[in-house]
Amino acid sequence: MVLHLGRSLGLPVQGEPRSHGLAPAHLLTHTVITGMTGSGKTGLVFVLAEEALRARVPVLMVDVKGDLANLLLTPDPGDPAALLAWLDVASPDPDLGTTPPALAQAQALCAARDEGLADAGITADDLQRFRRETHIRVLTPGSTAGEPVHLLSSLERRSPLWDADPEAARDSLAAAVSLVLRLVGRDADPARSREHVLLSVLAERRLCAGQPADLPSLLADLDTPPIERVGAMAIDRFVSPKDRNTLAAALNALVASPSFASWREGTPLDVAAWLSPDAGPEPRRTPAVVLSVAHLDDDERRLVLGLLLSELLAYVRGLQGTSSLRALVVLDEVYGLLPPHPANPPTKRPLVALMKQARAFGVGMVLATQNPMDLDYRALSNAGLWCIGRLQTDADRARVVDGLAHSDAFATSAHSRAALDDTIKRLGKRWFLVRNAHEGAQGTRLLRPRQTLAWLRGPLTRAELRKLTRG
């Protein structure tokens, strides 16, 4: 099985572009995509995700900007009517069914898309097969625009992991407790925070006994502790009754908050279940899960993604080792999630661990950004596939070339830093400098990604997302 990404040219440029294929296993060493706004970065992200799904590999996509839900917009070839509702034109004329300009625009878009797919060798049957064999879900934590997500499910609902893998269950519990403490402005460090240790001990005691560990139950335990000691210390000495009451009051305000209610309802935060083929009729459909956090503010986004990445890390560590691509995880914008030292948001630790460990368990990571200056390139040093779009500033290009210099991909490159910098500077729209460590000296090429199966309409509002997910 080969993933067909588009057409490429070797360096130095000569001859005609030829089909560019990628072995799925090459994604196991992780992928970094960078490029300025308008470089075509999101299109390449979609091509990688679509090709993985066509190869029956489950995909989890984290949507920070609000446009990954466009994966749902995959109309059949020659069907302009499917695009009419999403065009930025005047309201349709009720007598004509649609205004002529809208119809003409839809027909032009549909024809251009069909031509691009045909050039990539993708037929109408291929597209219909993709629609038939892929199960696309859009999850929206803190919102009902898509499927709401119960972010505290590992705390409030007993997971089967407590029987199968207690260490992974404990990691998930710690991440959920950290989220709760951050929401009330408390120290959320699992190793240093006494409040974190106390809540974790109380919750684990309940979960192991098969009892609910929801926040109201934990509030009762804080008021009347069911244990006498925490570690080697008496509980009143470890956390005084006064401090327990203060913590309980803060948690009670959180529980009473109407805006927090939506964080505690919906599908459980269970990456293993999300990435399992659905139980529909044979053949079972391949899951494509889009977790959209575009509607959250920056602080909420970091908290939610910190919890998600911790859950993802627990899921990965519970898998058996493999040399085949088992799942693909895509983050279309990692700005603020993996910053250089000394910044340490809740997303950084699990993301660094995933970059180091996920490959051994068959999970590939795709990290994309338009802000290369704000990435910790030491964490990306093991990335085996780099896709670099046009970068305007000298600082951005120097940062990316420096990142390549610290990676295995650059170690066998015959191209100098100056030559790479010059090539990146002259890239056109939707052209990428690709460096694949698995292909040795031939692994540096210029790539033009194929036409996407999905129509990239752009960021969707919550109202538009609700309309799209409802049918």
C-alpha positions in Angstrom: 0.0 0.0 0.0 1.4 3.4 -1.0 0.0 6.8 0.0 -0.3 9.0 -3.1 0.5 12.6 -2.0 0.7 14.4 -5.3 3.5 15.0 -7.8 7.2 15.8 -7.0 10.4 17.0 -8.6 13.9 16.0 -7.6 16.6 18.5 -6.7 18.2 20.1 -8.7 15.0 20.5 -10.6 14.9 18.7 -13.9 12.3 16.7 -16.0 8.6 16.5 -15.4 6.8 16.0 -12.0 6.1 12.4 -11.3 3.7 10.7 -8.9 4.9 11.0 -5.3 4.2 7.9 -3.1 4.8 7.4 0.6 4.9 4.1 2.5 2.5 4.3 5.5 5.3 3.1 7.8 7.3 6.3 7.0 4.6 8.3 9.0 5.6 6.4 12.1 8.7 8.5 12.6 6.4 11.6 12.7 5.8 14.5 10.3 6.4 18.2 10.7 4.6 20.6 8.3 5.3 24.3 8.3 4.6 27.2 6.0 3.2 30.8 6.1 -0.5 31.6 5.7 -1.7 30.7 2.2 1.2 28.2 1.5 -1.2 25.3 1.2 -0.3 23.7 4.6 -3.9 22.7 5.5 -4.4 21.1 2.1 -1.3 18.9 2.7 -2.6 18.0 6.1 -5.9 16.9 4.5 -4.1 14.9 1.9 -2.1 13.0 4.5 -5.3 12.3 6.6 -7.3 11.3 3.5 -4.6 8.9 2.3 -4.3 7.3 5.7 -8.1 6.8 5.8 -8.1 5.3 2.2 -5.5 2.8 3.6 -7.9 2.0 6.4 -5.8 3.7 9.1 -7.8 5.5 11.8 -7.2 9.2 12.1 -7.6 11.6 15.0 -7.4 15.3 14.0 -7.2 18.1 16.5 -8.9 21.2 15.0 -7.6 24.5 16.4 -8.6 26.8 13.6 -12.1 25.4 12.8 -11.5 24.1 9.3 -10.8 20.4 9.7 -14.5 19.6 9.9 -14.4 20.3 6.2 -13.6 16.6 6.0 -17.4 16.2 6.1 -17.7 18.1 2.8 -16.8 15.3 0.4 -19.5 15.5 -2.3 -19.7 13.1 -5.2 -18.0 14.1 -8.4 -20.2 16.3 -10.7 -22.6 17.3 -7.9 -22.5 21.1 -7.6 -25.8 21.1 -5.7 -23.9 19.7 -2.6 -21.8 22.9 -2.5 -24.5 25.5 -2.9 -25.4 25.8 0.8 -21.8 26.6 1.6 -21.0 29.3 -0.9 -20.5 32.9 0.2 -23.1 34.4 -2.2 -26.4 36.1 -2.0 -29.4 34.2 -0.7 -31.1 31.9 -3.3 -34.1 33.2 -5.3 -37.1 31.1 -4.1 -38.5 31.0 -7.6 -35.3 29.8 -9.3 -34.1 27.6 -6.5 -30.8 29.3 -6.6 -29.3 32.4 -8.1 -27.4 32.0 -11.4 -24.1 33.3 -9.9 -24.3 30.8 -7.1 -25.0 27.9 -9.5 -22.2 29.0 -11.8 -19.8 29.3 -8.9 -20.7 25.8 -7.6 -20.3 24.3 -11.1 -16.9 25.9 -11.5 -15.7 24.7 -8.1 -17.1 21.2 -8.8 -15.4 21.0 -12.2 -12.1 22.2 -10.9 -12.2 19.7 -8.1 -13.1 16.8 -10.4 -10.3 17.8 -12.7 -7.8 17.8 -9.9 -9.0 14.4 -8.6 -8.8 12.9 -12.1 -5.2 14.3 -12.5 -4.4 12.4 -9.3 -5.9 9.2 -10.6 -8.9 9.3 -8.2 -12.1 8.2 -9.8 -15.7 8.6 -8.8 -15.7 5.1 -7.5 -12.7 5.9 -5.3 -14.5 8.8 -3.8 -17.7 6.9 -3.2 -15.7 4.1 -1.6 -14.1 6.7 0.7 -17.5 8.0 1.7 -18.8 4.5 2.3 -15.9 3.1 4.3 -15.1 6.2 6.4 -17.0 7.1 9.6 -16.4 10.8 10.3 -17.2 12.3 13.7 -16.8 15.9 14.9 -16.4 16.2 18.7 -16.8 19.6 20.3 -15.8 19.7 24.0 -17.7 22.4 25.8 -20.3 22.8 23.0 -23.2 20.9 21.4 -22.3 22.1 17.9 -20.9 18.6 17.2 -20.8 15.7 19.7 -20.1 17.0 23.2 -17.3 15.3 25.1 -17.4 14.4 28.8 -13.9 15.7 29.7 -13.9 14.3 33.2 -15.1 10.9 32.2 -11.9 9.3 33.5 -12.6 10.8 36.9 -16.4 10.4 37.1 -16.9 7.1 35.2 -15.0 4.0 36.0 -12.8 2.9 33.1 -12.1 -0.7 32.2 -8.5 0.3 32.3 -8.6 -0.1 36.1 -8.9 -3.8 35.5 -6.7 -4.1 32.4 -4.0 -1.5 32.9 -4.1 0.3 36.3 -1.1 2.5 35.5 -2.7 3.9 32.3 -5.9 4.4 34.3 -4.0 6.3 37.0 -2.3 8.5 34.3 -5.8 9.4 32.9 -7.1 10.1 36.4 -4.1 12.4 37.1 -4.7 14.4 33.9 -8.4 14.8 34.8 -7.6 16.0 38.4 -5.0 18.4 36.9 -7.7 19.9 34.6 -10.1 20.4 37.6 -7.4 22.1 39.7 -6.3 24.4 36.8 -9.9 25.4 36.3 -10.1 26.6 40.0 -6.6 28.2 39.8 -4.8 25.7 42.0 -1.4 24.0 41.7 -2.0 21.1 39.3 1.4 19.3 39.4 0.7 15.6 40.2 4.0 15.3 42.1 4.1 18.5 44.1 0.5 19.6 44.7 -0.9 18.3 48.0 -4.4 19.1 46.7 -3.8 17.0 43.6 -2.5 14.1 45.7 -5.5 14.2 48.0 -8.1 14.4 45.3 -6.3 11.5 43.4 -6.2 9.3 46.5 -9.9 9.9 47.2 -10.9 9.4 43.6 -8.8 6.2 43.2 -10.2 4.8 46.4 -13.8 5.2 45.0 -13.0 4.0 41.5 -11.2 0.9 42.7 -14.2 0.1 45.0 -16.6 0.5 42.0 -18.1 3.7 43.5 -18.8 7.0 41.6 -15.9 9.5 41.9 -17.9 12.5 40.5 -17.1 15.9 41.9 -20.1 16.0 44.3 -18.9 12.7 45.8 -15.4 14.1 46.2 -16.8 17.2 47.8 -18.4 14.9 50.4 -15.1 13.1 51.0 -13.3 16.4 51.5 -15.9 17.4 54.1 -15.8 14.0 55.9 -12.6 12.2 54.8 -13.1 8.4 54.6 -9.3 7.9 55.2 -7.1 8.7 58.2 -3.7 9.0 56.5 -2.2 10.1 53.2 1.1 8.4 52.8 2.8 8.4 56.1 1.0 11.6 57.4 -2.3 12.1 59.1 -4.8 13.7 56.7 -5.3 16.8 58.8 -1.6 17.4 58.8 -1.2 16.7 55.1 -4.1 19.1 54.2 -5.7 21.0 57.1 -9.5 21.0 57.5 -9.5 24.8 56.7 -7.6 24.2 53.4 -9.9 21.3 52.6 -13.0 23.5 53.1 -11.5 26.2 50.9 -10.8 23.7 48.1 -14.3 22.2 48.5 -15.9 25.7 48.2 -13.9 26.4 45.0 -14.9 23.0 43.5 -18.5 23.6 44.5 -18.5 26.9 42.6 -17.2 25.0 39.6 -19.9 22.3 39.8 -22.6 25.0 40.1 -21.4 26.9 37.1 -23.8 26.5 34.1 -20.9 26.9 31.6 -19.1 24.0 33.2 -22.1 21.6 32.8 -21.3 21.0 29.1 -17.8 19.8 30.0 -19.4 16.9 32.0 -21.8 15.5 29.3 -21.4 13.7 26.1 -19.3 10.9 24.7 -16.5 9.7 27.1 -13.0 10.9 26.6 -11.8 7.5 25.4 -9.3 7.6 22.6 -9.2 3.8 22.2 -13.0 3.8 21.6 -12.8 6.7 19.2 -10.1 5.0 17.0 -11.9 1.6 16.9 -13.7 0.7 13.7 -17.5 1.3 14.2 -19.8 -1.6 14.7 -21.8 -1.0 11.6 -22.4 -3.4 8.7 -19.4 -5.1 7.1 -16.9 -3.9 6.0 -16.5 -1.9 9.3 -15.9 1.7 8.6 -12.6 3.4 9.4 -12.9 6.1 12.1 -12.0 9.7 11.3 -12.4 11.8 14.5 -12.1 15.6 14.4 -11.8 17.1 17.8 -12.7 20.8 17.4 -11.5 23.3 20.0 -11.7 26.4 17.8 -14.6 27.7 19.9 -12.6 27.7 23.2 -10.4 30.5 24.4 -6.7 30.0 24.6 -6.6 28.9 28.3 -9.5 26.5 27.9 -7.9 25.1 24.7 -4.6 24.4 26.4 -6.4 22.7 29.3 -8.5 20.5 27.0 -5.7 19.5 24.8 -3.4 18.8 27.7 -6.0 16.4 29.0 -6.6 14.9 25.5 -2.8 14.4 24.9 -2.4 12.7 28.3 -5.3 10.4 27.4 -3.7 9.7 24.0 -0.4 8.9 25.7 -2.1 6.5 28.1 -3.8 4.8 25.1 -0.5 4.5 23.2 1.3 3.0 26.2 -1.4 0.4 26.4 -0.8 -0.9 22.8 1.4 -3.7 21.7 4.5 -2.8 19.8 4.3 -2.9 16.0 6.2 -1.7 12.9 3.0 -0.9 11.0 1.0 2.3 11.1 -1.9 1.7 13.5 -3.3 5.2 13.8 -2.4 8.8 12.7 -2.8 11.8 15.0 -2.9 15.2 13.3 -2.5 18.6 15.0 -3.0 21.3 12.3 -1.7 24.1 14.5 0.7 23.4 17.4 1.4 27.1 18.1 1.5 27.4 21.9 1.3 23.7 22.5 5.0 22.9 22.1 6.9 26.1 22.9 10.7 26.3 23.5 12.2 26.1 27.0 11.3 27.3 29.6 7.6 27.5 28.7 5.8 24.5 29.9 2.0 24.4 29.1 0.0 21.3 30.0 0.3 20.1 26.4 4.1 20.0 26.3 5.0 17.0 28.5 2.6 14.5 26.8 3.4 15.8 23.4 7.1 15.4 23.9 6.5 11.9 25.3 4.4 11.0 22.2 7.1 12.2 19.8 9.6 9.9 21.6 7.4 6.8 22.2 4.4 6.6 19.9 6.4 5.3 16.9 7.1 2.0 18.7 3.4 1.4 19.2 2.3 2.2 15.6 1.0 5.7 16.1 2.3 8.5 13.9 2.1 12.2 14.7 1.6 15.0 12.2 2.4 18.5 13.6 1.7 21.5 11.5 2.3 25.2 12.2 2.7 28.6 10.5 4.8 29.8 13.4 8.1 27.9 13.2 9.8 30.4 15.7 7.5 29.1 18.5 8.3 25.4 18.4 10.7 23.5 20.5 12.8 21.9 17.8 14.6 19.6 20.2 11.3 17.8 20.8 11.0 17.4 17.0 14.6 16.1 16.5 13.4 12.6 15.7 10.8 13.6 13.0 11.6 11.6 9.9 9.4 13.6 7.4 9.6 17.3 7.0 7.3 19.3 4.7 8.3 22.9 4.4 6.2 25.5 2.6 7.1 29.0 1.7 8.5 31.1 4.6 9.0 34.8 4.1 11.2 35.9 6.9 14.9 35.1 7.3 14.3 34.1 11.0 11.6 31.6 10.1 13.7 29.9 7.4 16.8 29.9 9.7 14.7 28.3 12.5 13.4 25.5 10.2 16.8 24.8 8.7 18.2 24.6 12.2 15.5 22.2 13.1 16.4 20.0 10.2 20.0 20.2 11.2 19.2 18.6 14.5 17.1 15.9 12.9 17.9 12.5 11.5 16.5 13.7 8.2 19.3 16.2 7.7 22.1 13.8 8.7 22.3 12.1 5.3 21.3 15.1 3.2 23.5 16.2 0.3 22.0 19.7 0.4 23.7 22.5 2.3 21.9 24.7 4.7 22.4 27.7 2.3 20.8 25.7 -0.6 17.9 24.6 1.6 17.3 28.2 2.7 17.4 29.5 -0.9 15.0 26.7 -2.0 12.5 27.5 0.8 12.6 31.2 0.0 11.7 30.6 -3.6 8.8 28.1 -3.1 5.5 29.0 -4.7 2.0 28.5 -3.3 1.1 24.8 -2.7 4.7 23.7 -3.2 6.7 22.1 -0.4 10.3 21.1 0.2 10.0 17.5 1.5 12.7 15.7 3.3 12.2 12.0 4.0 14.8 10.4 6.2 13.8 7.0 5.0 14.9 7.7 1.4 18.5 8.7 2.0 20.0 11.2 -0.4 17.0 10.9 -2.7 14.6 11.9 0.1 14.8 15.7 -0.6 12.2 16.7 -3.2 9.7 19.4 -4.2 6.1 18.3 -3.7 2.9 19.7 -5.0 0.1 18.0 -3.1 -2.9 16.5 -5.0 -6.4 17.8 -5.0 -8.1 17.0 -1.7 -11.2 14.8 -1.6 -12.9 17.3 0.8 -13.9 20.7 -0.4 -11.8 23.1 1.8 -14.5 25.7 2.4 -12.6 27.3 5.3 -13.3 27.7 9.0 -16.8 26.8 10.1 -18.8 28.7 12.8 -20.6 26.7 15.5 -23.9 27.3 13.7 -22.4 26.0 10.4 -20.9 23.0 12.2 -24.2 22.2 13.8 -25.9 22.4 10.5 -23.3 20.2 8.9 -23.2 17.5 11.6 -27.0 17.4 11.7 -27.2 16.1 8.1 
